[in-house]
Structures are given as C-alpha cells and as structure tokens.
Amino acid sequence: MMRGGRSLVSSSPAFSNDAKKLLVCTSNTVSVFSTVTGLQITSLEGHTALVTSVIVVPPSNPAAKVLCYCWTASLDGTFRYWDFSLPELMKTIDIRMPIFSMVIPSFLDVPAEENGKHQDLFAYVSIEDTKETQEKTKASRRQIRKCNLSKSRLVGKLILGETRKPEVLTVSPSGKFFGIRNKCKLHIWKVLDQGSERAAVRKITLHHTKKITVIAFHPTQRIIAAGDVTGRILTWRGFGNRAFAASNGVTDQKLINVQEDKPGVRDNDDADSCSTWHWHSAEVNVLSFSSDGSYLYSGGKEGVLVVWQLDTGKKKFLPRIGSPLLYFIDSPDPTLSSISCADNQIHLLKMPSMGILKTISGIKAPCCYPDMYEGLGNGIAFDQTAGLVAVRTENYCIQFYSLFDDRGVSEVIVTSVALSIDGSLMSTSEVKLAEEGIGGLVCLKFWEAGSQNKEFSLSTIVYEPHRDAGISAVKFHPSGNMVVSSSFGGDFKVWKCNHDVIQNDQMRQNFSWTCHAVGSYKKKPMTAAAFSADGSVLAVAAKTLITLWNPYKNVLLAVLGETLTPIANLSFVGKSDNLVAASCGSNPQLSVWNMSKLSLSWSYKLHIEVVASAIDLSSFAALVLLPESSKKTTFKGMDGVILLFNATDPVPTVIWSVRKAKGGALGFVQVNPSSVEEISIDGKAPKVLLAYMNGDHEYVLFDPYCKDAREVSISQKEGLAAHDHKGQAGQYGYASIYGKLPEFDRKRPEAPWVPSFPSDRPWETIFSGSSHNLPPLTKLCSAFLESLLEKRTSAAE
C-alpha cells in the first residue's frame, strides 16, 4: 500500500550528532531524513501510538559523533532505545501509561562513569496515570514522574494534578533545570541529585498576567524566556537565586532575605529582573536561544522568524515563511538549524544568514471532500486554517498551493474545493473572517494550472455569489467547462467557462467564468450537488429532497423522495444509472436511487462520514462511523469501517475496519494510462485505486478489488536513494553499499560462462571513483579471491 500524509510537526524533531540526519516524529514512527538532500533515509517502526518525543544520545567524546542512538517516547506507554543507523530496536520499557513529553537531563550533567561504575540514566516524563480511579478528574491524574531508563522502572513522583492538560517539559542545556508552563504561571525545578533515584528537586514559580505559550532556557546563564498569547516575550534574569542558592547550602541571610529592587518582577517572584519585548502580533509559539546565548529566536502565527540580540534588544527577521511557526532547533553544526511550520513543512536553515537550504514537506488536510482524489491520477485536499491546497499529481506526488498572501496569516477559511478531471482547473469557496463582527465575506474563486500543473493562478473571483449565504458544495462538470455551486441560502448556480487565446510573446489561454443559470426549489437550503458521468443530469439536494436538473437548459426534471434528515453527500456511481445519497443528523441514512426508475433501490441506517464513487465502474465506497457498542465488541479498537458496494447489491463486497475515521475522507483514483508500467500488484496493473485519509491526515492508497488489498508497488525510474549524500539511502547495511542481490531462479537457464582475467594489481583502482558507484559484486569477489591465491609454476620434468 502507498502510505503518506503523516504530520511532521506533531513534536519537535532532533538532529543527529553529526547534523547529517534529522529525526522527525511522524505518527507511530520516527522518520529519519538526510539534511543534505531532504529525502527520507529510513524509519523507526515499533510504537503502536503517537510518538511524542525523540532524543538523540549525545557523544561522550568527539570520536563518538558517528554513533547513532536515540530514545523515543509514545502514547502507547513505552520508551524505546534505537540504533537509527541500521535501524534496530535495542531496548523497550513499558510503563503502561501514555507519555506526553520526555526530557533526559542526565545526558548533559552526569558523567558516564564514576569510580569505575556506570551511572544510571534518568528521564523526567509528563504522563497521565490511567491506573487511578475514573472518579478522579483528569487534572488529578496528570503527573511528572522520574524514570530509571537503565533499570527500566519508575522511581519518583514530582507533581500530581498541576495542569489540566499534558504539557511539554522543557529542559535547560545544562540539564540542571526543567520547566513547565501552566496558564499564567511558569514552574521551574532544579534537579538536586540527577544520579539518584530520589526525585530530589526544588521548585520556584514565576508569574505573568497572560497565558504563557512557550519557554526557553539560556545555555550558560540563569536566564529564562517565555512567550505569551498576546505576542509578548518576557525574559527573567537571575531566577531562583534565593531558593536555589539555599539548596546549595548558602546560608548568607542577606542573600536570601534582603529584598532588592527587581525591575519588572511581579509579586515576590524569585528573579533579579524581568524585561519585556513586543513585536509579534499574535501568540508566540517558538523561543530558542542560540548556542552561545547571544541571540534569542522567536516566531509565531504571522510566519516570521525574529532574531533578538539579547543585550541590546535589536532584531532582524526572516519574513514570508508562509505559515505559523511551531518549533526551532539548533544542530551540532552551528551553520545549520531547522524550523517546523503549521503547514506540515520543516525548513533547514543556513545560519547565521537564515537562508532556507532544504524543505521537508508532507500533506496535512484537516478537511477533505469526497472528490479529494478525483480524475486521472489527480486529487485534492485542503487545510481550512492554514489556507493550503494540496494537489496529488499524475506521478503520485503532493504539491502545495497557498491561497493567501505572503504574510502567512490565515484570514479566510476554505470551505469547499473542486478539481476538474484533467487537473487543469480548480474552484474554491472561501469565507473571510469578520473582525469584531464586521467585514465577513463569502467568495467563489476559479483557478487555472500553469505549465506542468506546478502552480495555480487565479482567473476569476466572484464576491458573495449567493448573497450573504454560505456555499455548501462546489462540483465540476465532467467536461471541465462548467461548475455548480450550491448554497445554504436556498439556491444553486451553474457557472460556465469562457476561454480566449491571447497571442503575446507566447500563446496562452485566458479563462474567465460567468453565471450561466440560477435554480432553487421551494426556498429550501441546497446542501449537496453532483453531476452524472456524462454530464447530462445535475442532482442537487434540497435539504431532505433530491432534485434532478438539466444543467444546460436549467429545467427541473424530477424530484426524488424525502429523507428524515438533511442530505450531506451526493454521488453518481460511475456510468451506471444509480445515485448515492448520504444524510446526516439524528437519523442518518445511506440510500441508493435508481435513476431510470426514479425509485429507491435500497438503504441503510448508517452514520456516513463520506461517500466516493469510481468514475468508470459501478462501485462506490462509504466510510461509516461505528457506534460505541461496536467499538468495544465486534471492532475492538476501531472506530470506523470502509464498505465497498456494487450499486445494485445492498450486501457489501468488501469491509475494511479503520482507525480515526472521524474527519476522514475517501476517493477513487483512476490510474493514468501513462503510469500503468510504474504501478503493479503481483505483476498486474490495477485499473483503479482507493484512497483513504483518516482524521489525523494520514492516507493510504490500495487496490480495493485485489484479494486482501495487496500492496501497491511504485517503480521509479530514478530512485531517491541515488541522489542521496555519501550513500545515505533508504537501504542500509550490505544493500546500501552493493545493492540488492538478484533472486535466484532454479528454472532460469544459466548464462554461459565468460572467462575474465583480473589485473595483477587490482586494489590500486578497484575503489577509485565516486563512493556511490562501486564496482559490481562479481568483480569484487573475483579480484579479492585472486589476491588470496598463491601462484605456482609447474616444475619441468
């Protein structure tokens, strides 16, 4: 199966010790990318739930930089220790409680050996104790625990019920402090005995007037920075001088008790001073000190990275990143950093110029429609909040198109997206957010693809196409020159494309769209729409009714029976005479209508999330949300099923159980004839693929008509590994050097033997040339074995 779509920005990534690899938490796995090429090298698979933390084990000496070990933590309640160069799982620790965050200060402050004995390795984790009785609130089950990773056990409890939700732990570079934010408070702990199983810590609390969103520790000084929801950055200097000095045995009463002037410090907080900077217009999501402590990096919703000079407050910017910033991390190489963005992209930055070297991207689509994978190898999905449209092209790659300006601020919400069958045209409906109740606006946009579908340009924009009512659906006619938009306000409109040929330096087509017809039915809200396969019939759902229209003459043809709840999805089943309707609400229903008889064929009372139909086949698929009773009995751990139907048969032909079905999407993908040679299942090319995207934006493509939904293999003419740096490829070990050995076929006739004569001095030239272009294995073996043989001369008789 082709899989993808996992979020790259659910947690902070981590660099390897040589800065040549970037470890990224991607759902249940950790993906390892090359920082040179931006391509994935390998992945760490084994966790059964979301991976929340990845920490690379630092080298004990400069020679150990080549070592590739890391710890991961997950919501499945396990810590795992990996050698990510192979990759190989070395150790698993199961605490049977979901782990939301992990820090390991012992890496930084405790020597590896003391008096000839290995020191235990400890981690501090943010967990929820599921063993506690359900009568207790979630807040009372939140804990920060100390775990002995060397002996695989929990050894100490620091906090019980500090926060209402799991928060991310932040550790200082020295490993002596770690902090956690809690609304307007900032809790800081000093670890008193890192090498002991005792949870020996001392805590202070710093106060603020607004909710704190992110914190960062200075690498060498006792300075902590925090960002809040209003865009302000606060910097406390000399925090904990009283409390932490006492823990070190300081008894000078003047140092502890005397209250000196503390500019900016609230109440009786334990800090020398507090300064405030304010540039960001929205909440601050990113804070990080430079490795030498001279600069502070900050970023937020406006998509701008700001670099502050800590002593003077002067700043410079990396603007127009294009999306809200989430994480910023430095690498062991001072010239390389990474920044993670809300549009599911990770940018590798060249420091200190902050130029973008490479971008690692994935698809993130919180809201998808049934036609997200529609047409000849083309598909579409979109992000309502980030304003990004993701289009899957004919070579099964994901491309992103931004619908907003360069500021990266989402001022509109994309409510519907449609793509023509050939992928050359696109239509979107958008709602501009009102500011203080003023300025809200609905608009319909039409886009045309550029050369090789690499970018979309806006051709026509229609403001308030249905007055002030919202748009419920946008659908393309099979010919691509007509679009229907339905409205909750009680009407639908058919739009027609006019294209003119403009002759300038280069001949190009100019597309414009005008309203061709307007229709309504008894002023009922129009909740869904669909064209038939030949485009001769337009079906529009008038709340609980289905109206059939001639789209060319705008004539009402028929009205089909009424459902109990509003219809949310309409889809014609291929070139057959069947129409599928899915209604939502308190009485959900899946119904199939026969268009030749204008009657109901069959129906089910199912909670349908989405329906998808194949273009040239008489089949359709439905994503069904399961009731709570079925989740616990028949489908353990699953919350949805995919049902594949033949339109004439109410009994599903295949059933697949899935997870995270809420908010998911389905779509059939017609295999492009030009891609038939590249796509194979057991040596046979499928005619159509089924795409499923779950609520966490992870997708899978498979052949629904193949037994057991066999894996889809894509053969690429130029493998990604061939472009990687110094052999960093998807393969590892023997295969990464010499390539895969051919499979031995006993029935295959043996090739005739060809004599070869190795050179007398093979080792001078055998390894010359590029490292990725080694000689074949047969040449290596023959030359090596020849060098071991002792040459003898026959004695004359």
SULDAKA-V248555 format. One line per field, one symbol per residue. ss: DSSP state (H for helix, E for strand, L for the rest). phi: phi as a letter, one per 20 degrees, with the letter a starting at -180 (. if undefined). psi: psi as a letter, one per 20 degrees, with the letter a starting at -180 (. if undefined). A space follows every 10 residues. Layout:
ss->???
phi->???
psi->???
//
This chain:
ss->LEEELLLLLL LLLEELLLLL EEEEEELLEE EEEELLLLLE EEEEELLLLL EEEEEELLLL LHHHHHLLEE EEEELLLEEE EEELLLLEEE EEEELLLLEE EEELLHHHHL LLEELLEELL LEEEEEEELL LLLLLLLHHH HEEEEEEELL LLEEEEEEEE LLLLLLLLLE ELLLLLEEEE EELLEEEEEE ELLLLLLLLL EEEEEEELLL LEEEEEELLL LLEEEEEELL LEEEEEELLL LLHHHHHLLL LLHHHHHLLL LLLLLLLLLL LLEEEEEELL LLLEEEEEEL LLLLEEEEEE LLLLEEEEEL LLLLEEEELL LLLLEEEEEE LLLLLEEEEE ELLLEEEEEE LLLLEEEEEE ELLLLLELLH HHHLLELLEE EEELLLLEEE EELLLLLEEE EELLLLLLLL LEEEEEEEEL LLLLEEEEEE EELLELLELL EEEEEEEEEL HHHLLEEEEE EEELLLLLLL EEEEEELLLL LEEEEEELLL LEEEEEEEEE EEELLLEEEE EEEEEEEEEL LLLLLEEEEE ELLLLLLEEE EELLEEEEEE LLLLEEEEEE LLLLLLEEEE EELLLLLEEE EEELLLLLEE EEEELLLLEE EEEELLLEEE EEELLLLLEE EEEEELLHHH HHLLLLLLLE EEEEEELLLL LLLEEEEELL LLLLEEEEEE LLHHHLLLEE ELLELLLEEE EEELLLLLEE EELLLLHHHL LLEELLLLLH HHHLLLLLLL LLLHHHHHLL LLLLLLLLLL LLLLLLLLLL LHHHLLLLLL LLLLLLHHHH HHHHHHHHLL LLLLLLL
phi->.ecrnffecf bffbeffeme ccecfclecd eddefedmef ebbddrfdbg edbcceffff bgfefffccb dccbffncec dcdeeeebee bccddlbgde abccffgdcd ffcblmdfef ddcdceccff ffffffffff efbdddceff dlbecbcecc mfcebfdeec dfgfnecbcb ebledcecdd eebfedffee bccccddbec fedbcbdffc deccdbdcfe necdcedmfm fefffffenf dffffedfee fcfneeldfe bfbbdcdbcf ecfedcbaef feneccecab ffmcedddef fdnfbccdel foagedbcce dfefecbccd cfemcddede defmeeebcd cbeccfccdg efccnfmdbb bbdfeemddd deefemdddd ceedeffmef dcdedbcccf femecbccdc cfffdlncnf bdbddcccfe fllebddfdb cdelfcmeef eebccefgfn ebcdcdcffo bccdddedcd edddfcfbed dcccfebccb bllefedaba effemecddc eemdddddce fedldfeace gedfcgedcc bfeleedccd ccdcofcfbd cddeffdlcf eabceceeea cccffdcedb ccedeefgff fedfdfmdda cddddegecf effbcdecdl ffnebcaedf ffgfdffedb clndefebdd dcdefemecb dbefeegmlg feddedfcff ffefelmfcf ebmgffednf fffedfefff fffdfccfff cfffcfdfof fecfffffff fffffffefe ecdfffe
psi->qpqajqpikh rpapqrhjji qppponcjro poqpigijqp gaqophqjap phqpppoqqi rhijhiqnqq qqqrijjqqp pqojhgqpph qppoikppoh qpqnhhhhip qhqpkjqpqq pqqpqoroni iqqihqrhhi ipqpqppohh jlqpiqpgqo khqiqpqpqp qqhijhqqrq qndjqoppqp ohnhjqipmo rpqrpqqrir pphqrqqqhh rmppqqqaii jqppopqkqj hgghhhhjjp johhhhhpor pnpipqckqn qhrpqpqohq iaqphpppqr hijhqppqrb hikpppopoh hhjqqrqnrl hiqqqgqpqq rhoijprqpp rijkqpppqp qjikqogqpp qrponhpqrh khnpanjqrq qqoghikppp ppahkkqpqq ppjaaiijpo irpphqpqpr hijiqqpqpq oppqokjpjp ppqpqpqqqb pkkiqpqphq popmhlcjqq phqpqqqhhi jqqppqqiij rqqppqpppq ppochpprqp pqpqphqpqr okkqpoirqq qrhijipppp omejqoppqo hgilppgrpr rqrhrqphpp ppncjrlqpp ppqrbhmqqp qppohhilrp grqqnqnpgq qqqqgjrkqq qpoppqrhhh hiegnpiqjr qpppqphipi pqhqppprql hpjrqqqqop pphijhhipq okiqpqhqqp pppaijjpqp proiiqpjmr qppopphoqh hhjrpljorh rrcghigirq qqppohippp qqppqqnqrh mhihihjqaq hjlqqqhhhg gghghhhhqp pqpppp.
//
